[in-house]
C-alpha cells in the first residue's frame, strides 16, 4: 500500500461529509495534523544538522523549521554539547562572557535581528573564539500540509488517524442555512475525537519502537552525561531533550 497523502485524507473526509466545501475539508485535516504534532515529539519530525562555527561567531542561527534540540555533539573532540542552560545561568557563570576556547554549550538567545534571518531561533556560542563543527539532531516544526505532502514515518500507513481527527470537526459543523450538514452529530463528534486520541496513542507506541528515545546513546560522544557550561559533568537534562 502506498503511503497516505494529504489529498487521500481530505478526499476521504469529503466522502463522509460531501456537504463540506473542499477548502473546509482541507482545513480540518490540517487542524488534526497540528493537534497530532502537538501531542509529542515524533521521530519522523527529527533531522540531522551540521553547525559550522567560526572563531568569530558569537551566535548561531537555526533553520526556519527548528523547534528544539535533541542532542548536540562535537565529534572531533568526542564531547557532548550542552543546550539546556539559560542566559541567566551564563551571566552567573561568566558575568563578562569573557571565556575563550572550544565550544562547550549553546545557550538560547533572543531571536535573530539580522535582515535575512529576522525572527529565526538563535543560540549563543559559549565559550567563543574557537572554530568548531557540531553535529545536532533537532526536532522540526511541522509546516502546513499541502498537495505535495506525503505522510511519512508511522503516519505513512496511519493516515486514518488524521481522518478521524478531521471527521471529529466535520461532525461539529452544522452546515449552512440552506444546506444543513447530514454528518452533524455531537455524539459522533465525541466518538471520532476518542478515536483520534486513541489513534495518536497507538502511533506513539509504534514511533517509540521504530526510533527509541535513546537511539543516539550509541554515539561515542553521548556516553557521558550532559556537560555543564564549562564542560564538566552535569546530569541535568531539559524537558525538550527528554522528548
C-alpha positions in Angstrom: 0.0 0.0 0.0 1.5 3.4 -1.0 1.9 6.0 1.8 -1.0 8.2 2.7 -1.0 11.7 1.2 -2.7 14.9 2.3 -5.0 14.5 -0.7 -6.0 11.0 0.4 -7.0 12.4 3.8 -9.1 15.3 2.8 -10.8 13.5 -0.1 -11.8 10.7 2.4 -13.3 13.3 4.7 -15.4 14.6 1.9 -16.7 11.1 1.2 -18.1 11.0 4.7 -19.2 14.7 4.6 -19.9 15.6 1.0 -21.6 18.8 2.0 -18.3 20.3 3.2 -16.5 22.5 0.7 -13.1 21.3 -0.3 -11.3 24.2 1.5 -13.1 23.3 4.7 -12.1 19.6 4.5 -8.6 20.6 3.8 -8.6 22.8 6.9 -10.0 20.1 9.1 -7.1 17.8 8.1 -4.5 20.5 8.8 -6.1 21.2 12.2 -5.9 17.4 13.0 -2.2 17.4 11.8 -1.4 20.4 14.1 -3.0 18.6 17.1 -1.1 15.4 16.3 2.2 17.3 16.2 1.5 19.0 19.5 0.9 15.6 21.2 4.6 14.6 21.3 8.0 14.9 19.6 7.7 12.4 16.7 10.7 10.7 15.3 9.7 11.5 11.7 9.9 15.2 12.6 13.6 14.9 13.6 16.5 15.9 11.3 20.3 16.0 11.4 22.1 19.3 11.1 25.8 20.3 10.7 26.7 23.5 12.6 29.9 25.1 11.4 31.1 27.7 13.9 33.8 30.2 13.1 36.2 31.6 15.7 34.5 35.0 15.2 30.9 33.7 15.7 29.1 34.8 18.9 25.7 33.3 17.8 24.4 30.6 15.5 21.0 30.9 13.8 18.9 27.8 13.3 16.8 26.8 10.3 13.3 28.1 9.9 11.8 24.7 10.8 13.8 24.4 14.1 11.8 23.6 17.2 14.3 22.2 19.7 17.5 20.3 20.1 17.5 16.5 20.8 21.3 16.1 21.0 24.4 18.1 20.0 27.9 16.7 19.8 31.4 17.8 18.7 32.7 14.6 17.1 36.2 16.0 16.6 36.6 16.3 20.4 34.3 13.4 21.2 32.2 15.5 23.6 28.5 16.2 24.1 27.5 19.9 24.0 25.0 21.4 26.5 22.0 23.3 25.2 19.9 23.3 28.4 21.3 26.4 30.2 19.9 29.9 30.2 21.3 33.3 29.7 20.9 34.0 33.4 23.0 30.9 34.3 25.6 32.1 31.8 25.7 35.5 33.5 26.3 33.9 36.9 28.9 31.5 35.5 30.8 34.1 33.4 29.4 37.7 34.0 31.7 39.2 31.4 31.2 36.4 28.9 34.9 36.6 28.5 35.8 32.9 28.4 37.6 31.7 25.2 38.1 28.2 23.9 36.3 25.3 22.3 32.5 25.3 22.4 31.0 23.6 25.5 27.5 25.0 25.4 24.8 26.6 23.2 22.7 29.0 25.2 19.2 30.0 24.0 19.3 33.7 23.0 16.7 36.2 21.6 15.7 35.6 18.0 17.8 36.9 15.2 17.6 40.5 14.2 19.7 40.2 11.0 17.6 41.1 8.0 17.9 37.7 6.1 17.0 35.7 9.2 14.8 38.0 11.3 12.8 36.1 13.9 14.7 32.8 13.5 15.8 30.9 16.6 19.3 31.8 17.7 21.7 30.4 20.2 24.8 32.0 21.8 28.0 30.1 21.4 29.9 29.6 24.7 32.8 30.0 25.0 33.7 31.7 21.8 36.9 32.3 19.9 37.4 28.7 18.6 36.2 27.2 15.4 34.1 24.1 15.7 31.9 21.9 13.6 29.0 20.5 15.6 26.5 17.8 14.7 23.0 18.2 16.0 19.8 16.1 16.0 16.8 18.5 16.2 13.1 18.4 16.3 11.4 20.1 13.3 8.3 22.3 13.4 5.6 20.9 11.1 4.6 23.0 8.1 1.0 23.0 6.9 0.1 20.1 4.7 -0.4 20.8 1.0 -1.0 19.0 -2.2 2.7 17.9 -2.3 2.6 16.4 1.2 3.2 12.7 1.6 2.8 11.3 5.1 6.0 9.7 6.5 7.1 7.6 9.5 4.3 5.9 11.4 1.8 8.1 9.5 2.7 6.6 6.2 0.2 3.8 6.8 -1.6 5.6 9.6 -3.3 8.4 7.9 -6.7 7.3 9.1 -5.8 8.9 12.4 -5.8 12.3 10.7 -9.0 11.4 9.0 -10.6 10.6 12.4 -9.4 14.0 13.8 -10.8 15.8 10.8 -14.1 13.9 10.9 -14.5 14.9 14.6 -14.5 18.5 13.4 -16.8 17.7 10.5 -19.4 16.3 12.9 -19.4 19.6 14.7 -20.1 21.6 11.6 -23.9 22.3 11.2 -23.6 23.3 7.5 -25.2 26.4 6.1 -28.7 27.8 6.5 -30.0 26.4 3.2 -27.7 23.3 3.2 -27.6 21.6 6.6 -24.8 19.0 7.1 -26.2 15.5 7.5 -23.0 14.4 9.2 -23.6 17.0 12.0 -23.9 15.0 15.2 -22.5 15.8 18.7 -22.3 12.2 19.7 -20.5 11.2 16.6 -18.1 14.1 17.1 -17.3 12.7 20.6 -16.7 9.2 19.2 -14.4 10.5 16.5 -12.5 12.6 19.0 -11.9 9.5 21.1 -10.9 7.5 18.0 -8.4 10.3 17.1 -6.9 10.4 20.6 -6.6 6.6 20.7 -5.0 6.5 17.3 -2.4 9.0 18.5 -1.6 6.8 21.4 -1.2 3.8 19.2 1.0 5.7 16.8 3.1 6.9 19.7 3.8 3.3 20.7 4.9 2.4 17.2 7.0 5.6 17.0 8.8 4.6 20.2 9.5 1.1 18.8 10.8 2.5 15.5 13.0 5.2 17.0 13.7 4.7 20.7 14.4 7.8 22.7 17.9 6.5 23.5 18.7 5.9 19.8 21.7 8.3 19.9 23.2 6.9 23.1 25.2 4.6 20.8 27.2 7.6 19.6 30.6 7.6 21.4 30.1 11.3 22.2 26.9 10.6 24.1 28.4 8.1 26.6 28.8 11.0 29.1 26.1 12.9 30.9 25.2 16.3 29.6 28.1 18.8 30.1 27.8 22.0 32.1 28.5 25.4 30.6 32.2 24.8 31.3 32.2 21.3 30.0 32.3 19.5 33.3 29.9 16.6 34.1 26.4 17.7 34.8 23.5 15.2 34.8 20.8 17.8 34.2 18.6 17.4 31.2 15.9 19.6 29.8 12.2 18.7 29.2 12.7 19.3 25.5 15.6 16.9 25.3 13.7 14.2 27.0 11.1 14.0 24.2 
